[in-house]
Amino acid sequence: MTSDTTARPDQQTVETPAGDARITWHPAKRPRRVLALGHGAGGGIEARDLRALAAALPPLGITVALVEQPWRVAGKKLAPAPKTLDAGWRALWPALEKPGLPVVAGGRSAGARVACRTARELGAHAVLALSFPLHPPGRPEKSRAAELLEAGVPTLVVQGGNDPFGRPDEYAGLPGGAPGSAYELLEVPYGDHGFAVPKRAPLSQDEALDILTEGVAAWLAVPATDR
């Protein structure tokens, strides 16, 4: 594929009921859509998967907006309740729509849950769920599958093969998992919840991230109406 030269990222502060949120824009030169990505409850936009997508997708015509929730901007260590996270996401959505392009809502872990819970009401074009926390580690009976299945728009789940919050094989009993159904599933072999792979794995960390970025790029290239 040919690559476009991309601009340097720009930061934007957005007022929300929960405090100021921050969007770091990684713009494509000739964008076709916006991919908005929220972070997890235990980290920020420096996560390896978010950084990898912000680097790989703008040359392919996808503007990436990395969203920092107000609690993270304020320097707090603990994420607030889900309803507060959802309120912050709703309030910054107009800023994500301002470029006038289809917006794909997404995020990793807790950010993926936010994207799923609000996708239908906000009119998201699709959802990208990175390391969706299907259940707390060791507690499969505490399933969060309903949030994923009720997103109401085409959804791609990208899951590490060794994710303690839900391995890819745990999705086998859920509806979907194939084109045209509730969601599609992409596995990053040997990856943990942060897509880190052990040194003994038969693929490198860079190769694991290539699986992630290339899979997401291919998924984004297919119009949602064709799924």
N, C-alpha and C positions, 0 to 999 in steps of 0.2 A: 504494500500500500504506500501511496505517497503521503508525505507529512506536511502539514501547514506549520508555519512559524507561529508560535503562540506568544501572547503578551505575558508580562510578569503578573503574578497574582495580586489582586487588590482586596483590601479588607473593608467591610461595611458593617457598621454597628446598627442594630435594629432594636427598637424599644418593644418590650413584650410585658404582659402582666406579671411575669416572674422576674423582671429585670432585663438588662441589656443582653441581647444575644449578639453573636458576631458571625459574619459570613466571610470566608476567604474564597474569593473567586479565582479560578484557574480557567481563563477564557480561551475558547477556540477562535481561530482567526475567522473561519466561516462556519459558525455553529449551526447544528441541526436540532439540538435539544439540550436541555439542562439536566444534569444528574446532581441532585442534592443529597448529601451524605451527612448524617449525624453520627456522633461518636457513641461509645459505650458508657456504662456507669463507672467504669474503673479507669478511664483514660480519656484522651482528647483526640484531636485531629492528627496527631503525630503517629497514630497507629499505622503499622506497615501496610495494611491493605488499603487504607484511605490514601496514604501517600503514593502507593503504586498506581492506583486508579487516577489520581490527580495528575500524575506524570504521563500516563499512557494514553488517556482518552482525548485530551484536547487536540493533539495532532490528527485525530480521526474525526473531528467535527463535533465533539461532545464537550460542552462547557461543564466543568465540575465545580460545584459550590460546596465547600466544606463548612458545615454548620457547627458552631460551638454554643451549647445551651447556656442560659444565664448563670446557672450554678458554677459552670466551669469558667466562664468569663470572670465571675466574682472571686475566683480562687478557692472555692469551697472544695472539700475532699469527698463529700458524700452527695450522691444524686438525690433529688427530691422524689416525691411520689409520682407515679405514672401520669396522673391527671395534670400535674404541674408541668411535666415534660411535654405533654400533648398541647397544653395551652401556649407554651413558648413556641412550639413548632407551627401551630395555627397562625400565631401573630406574625411570624416572619415569612409565611407563605407568599403574601403579595410581593415581597421583594424578590422571591425566587421566580415569580411569574412575570416580573417587569420586563425582562428581555423579549417577551412575546413569543416564547418557544414552548413546546411541550415539556413538561417537567416530570421527570422520573424521581419519585421519592425513594430514599434509601437510607441506609445506615448500618452500623455494625452493632450486634448484640442488643442492648437496650434501645439504641437508635433504630434498629430494624423493627423492634416492636412498635415504636412510635409511628414509624412510616406505615406499618400495616394497619394500625388502629385508626389512622386519620386519612388514609388514601382515598377512600370513596367520597367522603364529605368534602375534601379539598379539591377533588377532580384531578388527582395524580394520573399521569399517563400510564404508569406502571410502577412496580415496587422492586427494588433490589435489596434483598435481605442477606447481609453478610453475617455469618456466625449467629444465625437466629437461635436464641436460647430456648430451645424446645422445652426444657425443664431445668430446674436447679441440678447441679452435679449430684449424682446418686439418688435423685428423687424423681424417677420417671412418672410416678403417679401424680406429680404436680405439673401436668401438661399445660403448655401455653399454645397448643396447636390451634385452638379456636381463633386466636388473634391472626395467625397466618392464613388460615382458611377463609376468614371473613374479610380479607383485604379488599376483595371485590374488583380487582384489576389484575392483569397479567403480572406474575411475580416470579422472580428468579431467586432461589435460595442457594447461596454458596457456603458450603459447610466443610470444615476440616475433617479428614477421616478419623482423627482421634479426639474430636471435640467432646469434652465431658458434659457439655450442656446439650448434647444431642448429636450422636454420630449419624452419618448418612443412612445406615441401615435401619435406624429407628424411624425413618420416614416411610418405610415400606408399607406400614399398615394404615397410612393416612390417605384420604382421597387426593388425587392429583399426582404430581410427579412426572407428568408427560406433557408434551405440547398440546395445547387446546384445553387443558384442564386447569385446576386451581393454581398450580404452581409448577415450575420446572426446578430441577435440582442439579447442581454442579458440585462435584466432590473435588476437593484439593487433597490428594493422598497424603497421609501421615501428618497432616496439619492439626494443630491444637486449636483452642478457641481464638487465638490471635494469628492463626495460620503459620505459626513457627513449626518447622520440621526438625526432628532430631538429627544430629550429625551422622548417625548410622543409617539414615534413610537412603534409599537408592536414588533419590533426586535431591538437588541442592535447594537452598532457600530461594534463590533466584528463579529456578525452574518451577518451584511451587507457585511463586507469585506470577510467573508467566501464564500458568494454567488459569489462574484467577483473572488476570487482566484480559487475556485473549478470549476466555469464555464469556466474560461480561461484554466485551466489545462485539463479539459475534451476536450475542443476544440483543444488544441494543440496536444492531443493524437491521433487525427484522421488525417491521411495523407491528404494533400491538394488535392491529386488526387482523393480521395474518396468523396469529397464534390460536 
